[in-house]
Amino acid sequence: MPKKPKPKNKRPSQVWLKYSSGKKLTCPKCGPGMFLANHSDRLYCGKCKYVEMKSK
């Protein structure tokens, strides 16, 4: 029986790059890794329900 060929190493996924930009604000209560959702009049954390109102 012939030997199986070794699989080629895959490139690591680059999906995480879209999260590492400095544009998104992190939640002050939850810490790094939890981002605030950007609504028209507020910034909102879905995990701890933290709300920051935007000034007009």
Backbone torsions as a table, in degrees:
resi	resn	phi	psi	omega
1	MET	NA	131.2	-178.2
2	PRO	-72.9	152.7	178.9
3	LYS	-72.7	148.2	176.6
4	LYS	-75.5	139.3	177.2
5	PRO	-70.9	145.6	178.6
6	LYS	-68.5	139.5	178.0
7	PRO	-72.1	144.8	177.7
8	LYS	-74.1	146.0	178.9
9	ASN	-69.7	129.8	178.5
10	LYS	-81.8	149.6	174.0
11	ARG	-69.1	141.4	177.6
12	PRO	-64.8	147.9	-178.1
13	SER	-65.3	140.2	-179.2
14	GLN	-101.7	14.7	-177.2
15	VAL	-63.4	-35.1	-176.7
16	TRP	-64.5	-16.9	-177.5
17	LEU	-63.5	-30.0	-178.9
18	LYS	-70.7	-17.0	179.7
19	TYR	-92.7	-14.3	-173.2
20	SER	-92.0	3.4	179.4
21	SER	-72.4	155.9	-176.7
22	GLY	-83.2	6.1	-175.8
23	LYS	-76.0	-34.5	-174.8
24	LYS	-81.8	141.8	177.4
25	LEU	-92.2	139.4	177.8
26	THR	-92.8	156.9	-179.2
27	CYS	-74.0	129.7	179.6
28	PRO	-70.2	-25.6	179.0
29	LYS	-81.9	-45.5	-175.7
30	CYS	-80.7	-26.8	179.3
31	GLY	93.9	-171.0	-178.4
32	PRO	-65.1	143.8	-179.8
33	GLY	105.7	-21.3	176.6
34	MET	-109.8	120.1	-176.6
35	PHE	-100.2	155.3	177.0
36	LEU	-89.9	133.6	176.5
37	ALA	-74.0	139.2	-176.4
38	ASN	-100.4	101.1	175.2
39	HIS	-96.4	176.7	-175.9
40	SER	-67.1	-32.8	-176.2
41	ASP	-121.9	2.8	-175.9
42	ARG	-158.6	163.1	170.3
43	LEU	-111.6	134.0	-169.3
44	TYR	-136.3	136.3	174.1
45	CYS	-101.8	122.8	-178.1
46	GLY	-76.8	-17.5	-177.8
47	LYS	-83.2	-52.4	-175.5
48	CYS	-107.2	2.7	177.8
49	LYS	65.4	27.8	176.5
50	TYR	-73.9	135.3	-179.1
51	VAL	-126.9	133.8	172.0
52	GLU	-121.1	120.1	179.1
53	MET	-81.0	137.5	176.5
54	LYS	-81.9	144.1	175.6
55	SER	-83.5	149.6	-176.6
56	LYS	-76.9	NA	NA
